[in-house]
Amino acid sequence: MTYQDRARAIGIALAACLISLGLMSLPPAAHADEDSNRSKSQRLIQSFTPYERAMYYKQQGKFAEAIEILEPMAAQGKGFEMAQLSLGQCYIATGAAATPPEAGHDALIKGTKWILAASDAGLPAAQVQLVHMMLDGGHFKVEPAAAGMWYLIWKRNPARLQTGTTDLDPTTLRKLQTSLTPEDWRQAQADAAAHH
């Protein structure tokens, strides 16, 4: 073995060792592929409508980015109820993940207000969300009568039939039936009747 062959073999062995230890970067082609994929992804995101982009960010857990897009949409009011619901969900997810928990209080309040706005405007999905929030608790106070009220409002909402939904899922229905006392149902019916 010549000196050059031995030097080449040592160089190859050293490079293999450095790669396995993570001390040597990937070949330029790998970086180029990564950059190419990133720019394709960015171009795809830019081709989305603002609402689609917000939903993409929401799905990715990038709530701050989604909120930034959804806030001006939701503020337009009538016709933007889905943006209001999505904005509320983003705020609630942000508040729920905050540490310490007290730091998320304002986000939870804002989220609830947006979901209430969408519910009051007649969006069935927002009304169902409120049923779950009032029934399941978690970051919210369990309020069975309020859950019953939103269920009754949702039941009389003709817009829910456009989605082909005739009732809530069996688990939620069972929870409503077992959580609400007769007094809770009376209160729920009175509140639902008084709701515009």
SERO-4910 file (N, C-alpha, C, O; in steps of 0.05 Angstrom, whole numbers):
BEGIN
 pado doro    nc1    nc2    nc3   cac1   cac2   cac3    cc1    cc2    cc3    oc1    oc2    oc3
  Met    A     17    -24      0      0      0      0     18     25      0     36     28     17
  Thr    A     13     42    -19     29     67    -21     21     86      0      0     83     13
  Tyr    A     37    107      4     31    128     23      5    141     17    -11    148     35
  Gln    A      0    147     -9    -25    160    -17    -49    143    -12    -70    153     -2
  Asp    A    -47    116    -17    -70     98    -12    -76     98     18    -99     99     27
  Arg    A    -54     96     34    -58     95     63    -70    122     73    -87    121     91
  Ala    A    -61    145     63    -73    171     71   -102    173     64   -118    183     79
  Arg    A   -109    163     39   -137    163     30   -154    146     49   -176    154     56
  Ala    A   -144    122     56   -159    104     73   -163    116    101   -185    114    113
  Ile    A   -142    129    112   -145    142    138   -165    165    136   -181    169    154
  Gly    A   -164    181    114   -182    203    111   -211    193    110   -229    205    122
  Ile    A   -216    171     95   -243    160     93   -252    150    120   -275    155    128
  Ala    A   -235    136    134   -242    126    161   -248    149    180   -267    147    196
  Leu    A   -232    170    179   -236    193    197   -262    207    190   -277    215    209
  Ala    A   -269    210    164   -294    223    156   -318    206    166   -337    217    176
  Ala    A   -316    180    163   -338    162    172   -342    165    202   -364    165    212
  Cys    A   -319    166    216   -321    169    245   -334    196    253   -351    196    271
  Leu    A   -325    217    240   -337    244    246   -366    245    240   -382    256    255
  Ile    A   -375    233    217   -403    233    210   -419    217    231   -440    226    240
  Ser    A   -408    194    240   -423    178    260   -425    193    286   -444    189    301
  Leu    A   -405    210    292   -406    226    317   -422    251    314   -426    266    333
  Gly    A   -431    257    289   -446    281    284   -429    306    284   -440    329    286
  Leu    A   -403    303    280   -386    327    280   -381    338    253   -370    360    249
  Met    A   -390    323    233   -386    333    205   -414    337    193   -432    320    197
  Ser    A   -419    359    179   -445    364    169   -452    346    146   -434    333    134
  Leu    A   -478    345    139   -487    328    117   -475    340     91   -468    363     90
  Pro    A   -474    323     70   -465    334     44   -482    356     35   -506    357     42
  Pro    A   -472    374     18   -488    397      9   -514    389     -5   -533    404     -3
  Ala    A   -514    366    -18   -539    357    -32   -561    353    -11   -584    359    -17
  Ala    A   -555    342     13   -576    338     33   -587    365     42   -611    367     46
  His    A   -569    385     46   -579    411     53   -596    423     32   -616    436     37
  Ala    A   -588    419      7   -604    430    -16   -631    418    -17   -651    432    -22
  Asp    A   -633    391    -12   -659    377    -12   -677    389     10   -701    394      7
  Glu    A   -665    392     34   -680    403     57   -690    431     51   -713    438     57
  Asp    A   -672    448     40   -680    475     33   -702    475     12   -721    491     13
  Ser    A   -700    457     -8   -719    455    -29   -747    447    -18   -767    459    -25
  Asn    A   -747    428      0   -772    419     12   -784    441     29   -809    445     29
  Arg    A   -768    456     43   -777    479     60   -790    500     42   -811    511     49
  Ser    A   -777    507     20   -787    528      3   -813    518    -11   -831    535    -16
  Lys    A   -815    493    -18   -840    482    -30   -862    484    -10   -885    492    -17
  Ser    A   -856    477     15   -876    479     36   -885    508     40   -909    513     43
  Gln    A   -866    527     40   -873    555     43   -890    565     20   -909    581     24
  Arg    A   -883    557     -5   -899    565    -28   -928    554    -26   -947    568    -33
  Leu    A   -930    529    -16   -957    517    -13   -973    533      7   -997    539      2
  Ile    A   -961    539     30   -975    554     51   -983    582     40  -1005    591     46
  Gln    A   -966    595     25   -973    621     14   -995    620     -6  -1009    640    -11
  Ser    A  -1000    596    -19  -1022    594    -38  -1049    590    -24  -1070    593    -37
  Phe    A  -1049    585      2  -1074    582     17  -1088    609     19  -1075    630     18
  Thr    A  -1114    608     22  -1129    632     30  -1121    638     59  -1110    621     72
  Pro    A  -1125    663     68  -1118    669     96  -1131    649    116  -1118    641    135
  Tyr    A  -1156    642    112  -1170    624    130  -1157    597    130  -1152    584    150
  Glu    A  -1151    587    105  -1137    561    103  -1110    561    117  -1102    542    130
  Arg    A  -1096    583    113  -1070    586    126  -1073    585    157  -1057    572    171
  Ala    A  -1093    599    167  -1098    599    196  -1104    571    206  -1095    563    227
  Met    A  -1121    556    190  -1128    529    198  -1103    511    197  -1100    493    214
  Tyr    A  -1085    515    178  -1060    500    176  -1044    505    201  -1034    486    214
  Tyr    A  -1041    531    209  -1025    538    233  -1038    526    258  -1024    516    275
  Lys    A  -1064    527    259  -1079    516    282  -1073    486    284  -1068    476    306
  Gln    A  -1075    472    262  -1070    443    261  -1041    437    270  -1036    416    282
  Gln    A  -1023    454    263   -994    450    270   -988    458    299   -966    455    308
  Gly    A  -1008    470    312  -1004    479    340   -990    506    341   -981    514    363
  Lys    A   -990    520    319   -978    547    318  -1000    567    323  -1009    582    304
  Phe    A  -1010    568    347  -1034    583    354  -1030    613    351  -1049    627    343
  Ala    A  -1007    623    357  -1002    652    355  -1005    662    326  -1016    683    321
  Glu    A   -994    646    308   -996    652    279  -1025    651    270  -1034    669    255
  Ala    A  -1039    631    279  -1068    628    272  -1084    651    283  -1101    663    269
  Ile    A  -1079    659    308  -1094    681    321  -1090    707    305  -1108    722    302
  Glu    A  -1065    711    297  -1059    736    282  -1075    739    257  -1084    761    250
  Ile    A  -1080    717    243  -1097    717    219  -1126    718    225  -1142    733    212
  Leu    A  -1135    703    246  -1163    700    252  -1176    724    265  -1199    730    261
  Glu    A  -1160    738    281  -1171    761    297  -1185    781    279  -1208    788    285
  Pro    A  -1173    792    258  -1187    812    242  -1211    800    227  -1231    814    222
  Met    A  -1210    774    220  -1233    761    207  -1257    759    227  -1279    768    220
  Ala    A  -1251    749    250  -1272    745    270  -1285    771    278  -1309    773    283
  Ala    A  -1269    793    278  -1279    819    286  -1300    830    266  -1314    849    273
  Gln    A  -1301    818    242  -1320    828    222  -1349    820    229  -1368    830    217
  Gly    A  -1352    801    247  -1379    794    256  -1394    775    238  -1384    754    231
  Lys    A  -1419    782    232  -1437    765    217  -1424    753    191  -1412    768    176
  Gly    A  -1426    727    188  -1414    714    165  -1386    703    171  -1375    688    155
  Phe    A  -1375    710    194  -1348    701    201  -1349    684    227  -1330    684    242
  Glu    A  -1371    670    231  -1374    654    255  -1354    631    257  -1345    625    279
  Met    A  -1347    619    235  -1327    597    236  -1300    609    244  -1285    596    259
  Ala    A  -1293    633    235  -1268    646    244  -1269    652    274  -1250    649    288
  Gln    A  -1293    660    284  -1296    665    312  -1292    640    329  -1278    640    349
  Leu    A  -1305    618    320  -1302    592    334  -1272    584    334  -1262    576    355
  Ser    A  -1260    584    311  -1232    576    309  -1213    594    325  -1195    584    338
  Leu    A  -1219    620    325  -1203    638    342  -1206    631    371  -1187    631    386
  Gly    A  -1231    626    379  -1236    619    407  -1222    594    415  -1210    592    436
  Gln    A  -1222    574    397  -1208    549    402  -1177    553    405  -1164    541    422
  Cys    A  -1167    571    388  -1138    577    389  -1131    590    416  -1111    583    429
  Tyr    A  -1147    609    424  -1142    623    449  -1144    603    473  -1127    604    491
  Ile    A  -1164    585    472  -1167    566    494  -1143    547    494  -1133    540    516
  Ala    A  -1134    538    471  -1110    520    470  -1086    534    481  -1070    522    495
  Thr    A  -1083    560    474  -1060    576    485  -1062    579    515  -1042    575    529
  Gly    A  -1086    585    525  -1090    588    553  -1086    562    569  -1075    562    590
  Ala    A  -1095    540    557  -1092    514    570  -1063    505    572  -1056    491    591
  Ala    A  -1047    514    553  -1018    506    553  -1000    525    569   -977    519    572
  Ala    A  -1012    547    579   -995    567    592   -984    557    619   -998    542    633
  Thr    A   -960    565    625   -948    559    651   -937    584    663   -923    599    649
  Pro    A   -944    590    688   -962    576    705   -991    579    694   -996    597    678
  Pro    A  -1009    561    703  -1036    561    693  -1050    589    694  -1066    595    677
  Glu    A  -1044    605    715  -1056    631    718  -1050    649    694  -1065    667    687
  Ala    A  -1027    644    682  -1019    661    659  -1038    657    635  -1039    675    618
  Gly    A  -1052    635    634  -1070    630    612  -1098    640    616  -1115    637    599
  His    A  -1104    652    639  -1131    660    646  -1143    679    625  -1166    674    616
  Asp    A  -1129    699    617  -1139    719    598  -1145    706    571  -1165    712    558
  Ala    A  -1128    687    563  -1132    674    537  -1157    656    538  -1172    654    519
  Leu    A  -1161    643    561  -1185    626    564  -1211    644    563  -1231    636    551
  Ile    A  -1210    667    576  -1233    685    576  -1238    695    547  -1261    695    538
  Lys    A  -1217    704    533  -1220    713    505  -1232    691    488  -1250    695    472
  Gly    A  -1221    667    491  -1230    644    475  -1260    638    479  -1275    634    461
  Thr    A  -1268    639    505  -1296    634    511  -1314    655    499  -1335    649    489
  Lys    A  -1305    681    500  -1321    702    489  -1325    699    459  -1347    704    449
  Trp    A  -1304    690    445  -1307    686    416  -1326    663    410  -1341    664    391
  Ile    A  -1324    642    425  -1342    619    421  -1370    626    427  -1389    618    413
  Leu    A  -1374    642    448  -1401    652    454  -1412    669    432  -1436    668    425
  Ala    A  -1395    686    420  -1404    704    398  -1414    687    375  -1434    692    363
  Ala    A  -1398    666    368  -1406    648    346  -1431    632    352  -1448    628    335
  Ser    A  -1434    624    378  -1458    610    386  -1483    627    385  -1504    619    376
  Asp    A  -1480    652    395  -1503    671    395  -1511    677    366  -1534    683    361
  Ala    A  -1492    676    347  -1498    681    319  -1510    657    306  -1518    658    282
  Gly    A  -1512    634    320  -1526    611    310  -1509    589    297  -1519    572    283
  Leu    A  -1482    590    302  -1465    569    291  -1468    544    307  -1460    543    331
  Pro    A  -1479    522    295  -1483    498    311  -1458    486    323  -1458    477    346
  Ala    A  -1435    486    309  -1410    475    320  -1401    490    345  -1391    478    363
  Ala    A  -1406    516    346  -1398    532    370  -1417    525    393  -1408    523    416
  Gln    A  -1442    520    387  -1461    513    408  -1454    486    420  -1456    482    444
  Val    A  -1446    467    403  -1438    441    413  -1412    443    430  -1409    430    450
  Gln    A  -1394    461    421  -1369    466    436  -1376    475    464  -1364    466    483
  Leu    A  -1396    493    467  -1404    503    493  -1416    481    510  -1411    480    534
  Val    A  -1431    463    498  -1443    441    513  -1420    425    526  -1421    419    550
  His    A  -1399    419    510  -1376    404    520  -1361    419    542  -1353    408    562
  Met    A  -1357    445    537  -1342    461    557  -1357    462    584  -1344    460    605
  Met    A  -1383    465    583  -1399    468    608  -1403    441    621  -1408    439    645
  Leu    A  -1401    420    606  -1405    393    616  -1380    379    626  -1380    366    646
  Asp    A  -1358    384    611  -1333    369    617  -1315    384    637  -1299    371    650
  Gly    A  -1318    410    639  -1302    425    658  -1274    428    647  -1269    442    627
  Gly    A  -1254    416    661  -1226    420    653  -1218    447    663  -1214    452    687
  His    A  -1214    465    644  -1205    493    651  -1230    510    656  -1227    534    661
  Phe    A  -1254    499    655  -1278    514    659  -1295    502    681  -1292    478    687
  Lys    A  -1311    519    693  -1329    509    715  -1350    492    702  -1362    499    682
  Val    A  -1356    469    714  -1377    452    704  -1404    465    711  -1410    471    735
  Glu    A  -1420    470    691  -1446    483    694  -1467    467    679  -1473    473    656
  Pro    A  -1478    446    692  -1497    428    679  -1521    443    666  -1529    437    644
  Ala    A  -1533    462    680  -1556    476    670  -1549    492    644  -1564    493    625
  Ala    A  -1525    504    644  -1516    519    621  -1511    500    597  -1517    506    574
  Ala    A  -1499    476    604  -1495    456    583  -1522    448    571  -1525    445    547
  Gly    A  -1542    444    588  -1569    437    579  -1581    459    562  -1594    453    542
  Met    A  -1577    484    570  -1588    506    555  -1576    506    527  -1591    509    507
  Trp    A  -1549    504    524  -1537    504    498  -1546    480    481  -1548    481    457
  Tyr    A  -1550    457    495  -1560    434    480  -1588    439    469  -1593    433    445
  Leu    A  -1606    451    485  -1633    457    476  -1633    479    453  -1648    477    434
  Ile    A  -1615    498    456  -1613    519    435  -1603    506    409  -1613    511    387
  Trp    A  -1583    488    412  -1572    473    388  -1594    456    376  -1597    455    351
  Lys    A  -1610    442    392  -1632    425    382  -1652    440    365  -1663    429    346
  Arg    A  -1658    465    373  -1678    480    358  -1666    496    335  -1680    510    320
  Asn    A  -1640    494    331  -1626    509    311  -1628    494    284  -1616    473    281
  Pro    A  -1643    505    264  -1647    491    239  -1620    488    223  -1618    470    206
  Ala    A  -1601    505    229  -1575    503    214  -1561    476    220  -1545    467    203
  Arg    A  -1566    464    243  -1552    439    249  -1561    417    229  -1545    398    224
  Leu    A  -1585    419    219  -1595    399    200  -1581    400    173  -1580    380    159
  Gln    A  -1569    423    167  -1554    425    141  -1530    407    141  -1520    399    120
  Thr    A  -1520    400    165  -1496    383    166  -1505    353    168  -1488    335    168
  Gly    A  -1531    348    169  -1541    321    171  -1540    310    200  -1544    286    204
  Thr    A  -1534    327    219  -1533    319    247  -1560    321    260  -1572    343    260
  Thr    A  -1570    300    271  -1596    301    285  -1593    302    315  -1611    312    329
  Asp    A  -1571    292    325  -1567    293    354  -1537    291    361  -1521    286    343
  Leu    A  -1530    297    386  -1503    295    395  -1494    266    396  -1511    247    394
  Asp    A  -1468    261    398  -1458    234    400  -1469    221    426  -1475    235    445
  Pro    A  -1472    194    425  -1485    180    448  -1471    185    475  -1485    187    495
  Thr    A  -1445    187    475  -1430    192    501  -1438    219    513  -1443    220    537
  Thr    A  -1439    239    496  -1446    266    506  -1475    267    515  -1482    278    536
  Leu    A  -1493    254    500  -1521    253    508  -1524    239    535  -1539    248    552
  Arg    A  -1511    217    538  -1512    202    563  -1502    219    586  -1514    219    608
  Lys    A  -1480    234    582  -1470    251    603  -1489    273    610  -1492    280    633
  Leu    A  -1502    284    589  -1523    305    595  -1545    293    612  -1554    306    631
  Gln    A  -1555    269    604  -1577    257    618  -1570    250    647  -1587    251    665
  Thr    A  -1545    242    652  -1538    234    679  -1528    258    696  -1529    256    721
  Ser    A  -1518    279    683  -1507    302    699  -1528    322    707  -1525    335    728
  Leu    A  -1550    325    692  -1570    346    698  -1592    335    715  -1604    314    709
  Thr    A  -1598    349    736  -1621    342    754  -1646    353    740  -1644    369    722
  Pro    A  -1670    345    750  -1694    357    739  -1694    387    742  -1705    401    725
  Glu    A  -1683    397    764  -1682    426    768  -1663    439    747  -1669    461    737
  Asp    A  -1641    426    741  -1622    436    720  -1637    438    694  -1634    457    679
  Trp    A  -1653    417    687  -1667    417    662  -1688    440    661  -1691    452    640
  Arg    A  -1701    444    683  -1721    466    684  -1707    493    679  -1717    510    664
  Gln    A  -1684    496    692  -1669    521    689  -1659    523    660  -1660    545    648
  Ala    A  -1649    501    648  -1639    501    621  -1662    509    601  -1657    524    583
  Gln    A  -1686    498    606  -1708    504    588  -1716    533    590  -1722    546    570
  Ala    A  -1716    544    615  -1724    572    619  -1703    590    605  -1710    610    592
  Asp    A  -1677    584    609  -1656    600    597  -1656    598    566  -1651    618    552
  Ala    A  -1661    574    556  -1662    570    527  -1685    586    515  -1682    597    493
  Ala    A  -1708    586    529  -1731    600    519  -1726    630    519  -1736    644    502
  Ala    A  -1711    640    538  -1705    668    540  -1683    677    521  -1680    701    516
  His    A  -1668    658    511  -1645    665    493  -1657    673    466  -1674    660    455
  His    A  -1647    695    455  -1657    706    430  -1654    686    407  -1662    692    384
***
